[in-house]
Amino acid sequence: MSAPFCGGCHRARVSADGRLYTCLFATGGYDLKPALAGGPETVAAQVAALWARRADRYSELRGRPRTPRKHIEMFLIGG
């Protein structure tokens, strides 16, 4: 990465086991499977709510001493 891009990021991943990752360098994801019972509108609302309150800023924080180094590898979530 040559420059942080968190502010304009629009990338999310859903893993094969139904977890939404709101950052390409996330330390964890959100289980979307419970929302599936409510249908497509419920899933869309859940994703929108999770995206709206995300606080992922790895590319902005990665050079700081207390930035967590452990994250989910992109190849495990389809990146």
Backbone hydrogen bonds in HBPLUS format (Angstrom, degrees):
<---DONOR---> <-ACCEPTOR-->    atom                        ^
c    i                          cat <-CA-CA->   ^        H-A-AA   ^      H-
h    n   atom  resd res      DA  || num        DHA   H-A  angle D-A-AA Bond
n    s   type  num  typ     dist DA aas  dist angle  dist       angle   num
A0008-GLY N   A0005-PHE O   3.24 MM   3  5.78 137.8  2.43 113.0 122.6     1
A0009-CYS N   A0006-CYS O   3.10 MM   3  4.98 162.9  2.13 105.3 110.5     2
A0013-ARG N   A0021-TYR O   2.96 MM   8  5.11 158.4  2.01 144.1 151.2     3
A0021-TYR N   A0013-ARG O   2.72 MM   8  5.11 165.0  1.74 159.5 163.1     4
A0015-SER N   A0019-ARG O   2.85 MM   4  5.26 159.3  1.90 147.7 151.0     5
A0018-GLY N   A0015-SER O   2.99 MM   3  5.34 159.6  2.04 118.2 118.6     6
A0032-LEU N   A0018-GLY O   2.84 MM  14  5.53 171.2  1.85 168.7 171.8     7
A0020-LEU N   A0030-TYR O   2.73 MM  10  5.00 159.7  1.77 145.0 146.3     8
A0030-TYR N   A0020-LEU O   2.86 MM  10  5.00 149.5  1.95 132.7 142.5     9
A0026-ALA N   A0023-CYS O   3.21 MM   3  4.90 148.9  2.32 114.1 108.0    10
A0072-ILE N   A0026-ALA O   2.67 MM  46  5.77 171.4  1.68 170.2 169.1    11
A0035-ALA N   A0032-LEU O   3.05 MM   3  5.49 130.0  2.31 112.0 124.7    12
A0036-LEU N   A0033-LYS O   3.05 MM   3  5.29 143.4  2.19 107.0 117.5    13
A0038-GLY N   A0035-ALA O   3.03 MM   3  5.56 147.5  2.14 113.9 122.7    14
A0039-GLY N   A0036-LEU O   3.07 MM   3  5.34 162.9  2.10 110.9 116.4    15
A0042-THR N   A0039-GLY O   3.12 MM   3  5.50 122.1  2.47 107.5 120.8    16
A0043-VAL N   A0039-GLY O   3.12 MM   4  6.47 160.1  2.16 155.1 161.2    17
A0044-ALA N   A0040-PRO O   2.90 MM   4  6.07 165.2  1.92 151.3 155.5    18
A0045-ALA N   A0041-GLU O   2.93 MM   4  6.09 155.7  1.99 143.1 149.9    19
A0046-GLN N   A0042-THR O   2.91 MM   4  6.10 156.5  1.97 147.5 154.0    20
A0047-VAL N   A0043-VAL O   2.91 MM   4  6.15 165.7  1.93 156.8 160.1    21
A0048-ALA N   A0044-ALA O   2.94 MM   4  6.07 163.5  1.96 148.0 153.1    22
A0049-ALA N   A0045-ALA O   2.92 MM   4  6.07 156.4  1.98 146.0 152.4    23
A0050-LEU N   A0046-GLN O   2.94 MM   4  6.16 163.7  1.97 152.0 156.3    24
A0051-TRP N   A0047-VAL O   2.86 MM   4  6.01 160.6  1.90 152.2 158.0    25
A0052-ALA N   A0048-ALA O   2.93 MM   4  6.03 155.4  1.99 144.9 151.5    26
A0053-ARG N   A0049-ALA O   3.28 MM   4  6.48 144.0  2.42 143.4 150.8    27
A0054-ARG N   A0051-TRP O   3.34 MM   3  5.24 167.9  2.36 103.4 106.4    28
A0060-GLU N   A0057-ARG O   3.02 MM   3  5.40 132.8  2.25 109.2 122.2    29
A0061-LEU N   A0057-ARG O   3.01 MM   4  6.19 145.2  2.14 153.3 164.2    30
A0061-LEU N   A0058-TYR O   3.09 MM   3  5.08 123.4  2.43  96.0 110.7    31
A0062-ARG N   A0058-TYR O   2.81 MM   4  5.48 132.2  2.04 158.3 164.8    32
A0064-ARG N   A0061-LEU O   2.94 MM   3  5.62 167.3  1.95 130.7 135.0    33
A0067-THR N   A0064-ARG O   3.29 MM   3  5.59 167.7  2.31 116.8 118.6    34
A0076-LEU N   A0073-GLU O   2.92 MM   3  5.61 151.6  2.01 119.7 128.0    35
A0077-ILE N   A0074-MET O   3.02 MM   3  5.27 145.9  2.14 105.8 115.8    36
A0079-GLY N   A0074-MET O   2.65 MM   5  4.44 167.0  1.67 139.4 134.6    37
